[in-house]
């Protein structure tokens, strides 16, 4: 990760997370320095098509808290179930469309449970970043490190 450092800025921790179970090559990268938290998470459309990234560059002095949690996305599950059922219904008439719908549905079902870390600034605004549920403990360790650095300011 190529984090551009400012004057007297030192990297405390860098982590690379898997952002999506299916698109495992898309990585979320975050860096904690003695002055800020920076990084990015890739965005996807329908949990399959990569479309840009969500970036963070937050000075530590403006961060009120950082928390981690797990999140269940009901709409992803519902969309996944609809696509799988639709795929099976179309399977007999159009094999290719049925298979595509089933695959899209399974991708959404697999990504309906995520780990999230949320940065809340001093004004009370919260921004969440979704990471694969398999990286839950790694996210928690990163959040603990950020909170430790914030407490020492």
C-alpha positions as CSV (number, residue, x, y, z in Angstrom):
1,X,0.0,0.0,0.0
2,X,1.5,3.3,-1.0
3,X,0.4,5.8,1.7
4,X,1.9,9.2,1.2
5,X,3.1,10.4,4.6
6,X,3.1,14.0,5.8
7,X,5.8,15.7,7.8
8,X,6.7,13.8,11.0
9,X,4.0,11.1,10.2
10,X,4.8,7.5,10.9
11,X,2.9,4.3,10.0
12,X,1.7,2.5,13.1
13,X,-0.3,-0.3,11.3
14,X,-1.3,-1.3,7.8
15,X,-3.9,-4.0,7.1
16,X,-5.2,-5.5,3.9
17,X,-8.7,-7.1,4.2
18,X,-10.8,-9.2,1.9
19,X,-13.8,-7.1,1.1
20,X,-15.9,-9.7,-0.7
21,X,-16.1,-13.5,-0.3
22,X,-16.6,-14.1,-4.0
23,X,-14.3,-11.4,-5.4
24,X,-11.5,-12.4,-3.1
25,X,-8.9,-10.5,-5.2
26,X,-10.6,-7.2,-4.4
27,X,-8.8,-6.0,-1.2
28,X,-9.6,-3.2,1.2
29,X,-6.5,-1.5,2.5
30,X,-6.3,0.6,5.6
31,X,-3.4,2.4,7.2
32,X,-3.1,3.9,10.7
33,X,-0.5,6.6,11.2
34,X,0.3,8.7,14.2
35,X,-1.8,11.5,12.6
36,X,-4.7,9.8,10.6
37,X,-6.5,6.8,9.3
38,X,-6.4,6.3,5.5
39,X,-7.4,3.6,3.1
40,X,-10.1,2.4,0.8
41,X,-12.7,-0.4,0.3
42,X,-13.8,-1.5,-3.2
43,X,-17.4,-0.9,-4.1
44,X,-19.4,-3.5,-6.1
45,X,-22.7,-3.6,-7.9
46,X,-24.8,-6.6,-7.0
47,X,-21.8,-7.9,-5.1
48,X,-20.3,-9.0,-8.4
49,X,-19.3,-6.1,-10.5
50,X,-16.4,-3.9,-9.2
51,X,-17.3,-0.2,-9.4
52,X,-14.7,2.1,-7.8
53,X,-13.9,2.4,-4.2
54,X,-14.9,4.2,-1.0
55,X,-11.9,6.1,0.5
56,X,-11.2,7.3,4.0
57,X,-8.7,9.9,5.1
58,X,-9.6,11.0,8.6
59,X,-7.3,12.9,11.0
60,X,-7.1,11.2,14.4
61,X,-8.0,14.5,16.2
62,X,-11.4,14.5,14.5
63,X,-12.3,10.9,15.3
64,X,-14.6,10.4,18.3
65,X,-14.7,6.6,18.1
66,X,-14.1,3.6,15.9
67,X,-16.3,0.5,16.4
68,X,-16.6,-2.8,14.7
69,X,-19.6,-5.0,14.3
70,X,-21.2,-7.7,12.2
71,X,-24.0,-6.8,10.0
72,X,-26.7,-8.9,8.3
73,X,-28.0,-7.4,5.0
74,X,-31.6,-8.6,4.6
75,X,-32.1,-7.0,1.2
76,X,-29.0,-8.9,-0.2
77,X,-30.5,-12.2,1.2
78,X,-33.9,-11.4,-0.3
79,X,-32.4,-10.4,-3.7
80,X,-30.3,-13.5,-3.7
81,X,-33.2,-15.8,-2.9
82,X,-35.3,-14.2,-5.6
83,X,-32.5,-14.6,-8.2
84,X,-31.9,-18.2,-7.2
85,X,-35.6,-19.1,-7.4
86,X,-36.0,-17.2,-10.7
87,X,-32.9,-19.0,-12.0
88,X,-34.4,-22.4,-11.2
89,X,-37.7,-21.4,-12.8
90,X,-35.9,-20.3,-16.0
91,X,-33.5,-23.2,-16.0
92,X,-35.8,-25.4,-18.1
93,X,-36.5,-22.7,-20.8
94,X,-33.2,-20.9,-20.9
95,X,-30.3,-22.7,-19.5
96,X,-27.7,-19.9,-19.7
97,X,-30.0,-17.2,-18.2
98,X,-31.0,-19.6,-15.4
99,X,-27.4,-20.4,-14.6
100,X,-26.4,-16.7,-14.6
101,X,-29.4,-15.8,-12.2
102,X,-28.5,-18.7,-9.9
103,X,-24.8,-17.6,-9.7
104,X,-25.8,-13.9,-9.1
105,X,-28.2,-15.1,-6.4
106,X,-25.6,-17.3,-4.6
107,X,-23.1,-14.4,-4.6
108,X,-25.6,-12.1,-2.9
109,X,-26.5,-14.8,-0.4
110,X,-22.9,-15.4,0.5
111,X,-22.2,-11.7,1.0
112,X,-25.3,-10.9,3.1
113,X,-23.3,-11.2,6.4
114,X,-20.4,-8.8,6.7
115,X,-18.0,-7.4,9.3
116,X,-18.1,-3.6,9.5
117,X,-16.0,-1.0,11.1
118,X,-17.5,2.4,11.7
119,X,-15.6,5.7,12.1
120,X,-17.5,8.4,14.0
121,X,-16.2,11.9,13.9
122,X,-16.5,14.6,16.5
123,X,-19.7,16.0,14.9
124,X,-21.4,12.6,15.3
125,X,-21.3,11.5,11.6
126,X,-20.6,7.8,11.1
127,X,-19.2,6.2,8.1
128,X,-19.2,2.4,7.8
129,X,-16.9,0.2,5.8
130,X,-17.9,-3.4,5.0
131,X,-15.4,-6.2,5.1
132,X,-15.8,-10.0,4.6
133,X,-17.1,-11.8,7.7
134,X,-14.0,-14.0,7.5
135,X,-11.9,-11.0,8.4
136,X,-13.9,-10.2,11.6
137,X,-11.0,-10.7,14.1
138,X,-8.6,-8.8,11.9
139,X,-11.0,-5.9,11.7
140,X,-11.4,-6.0,15.5
141,X,-7.7,-5.8,16.0
142,X,-7.4,-2.8,13.7
143,X,-10.2,-1.0,15.5
144,X,-8.6,-1.7,18.9
145,X,-5.3,-0.3,17.6
146,X,-7.0,2.9,16.3
147,X,-8.9,3.3,19.6
148,X,-5.6,2.9,21.5
149,X,-3.9,5.6,19.5
150,X,-6.9,7.9,19.8
151,X,-6.9,7.4,23.6
152,X,-3.2,8.3,23.8
153,X,-3.7,11.7,21.9
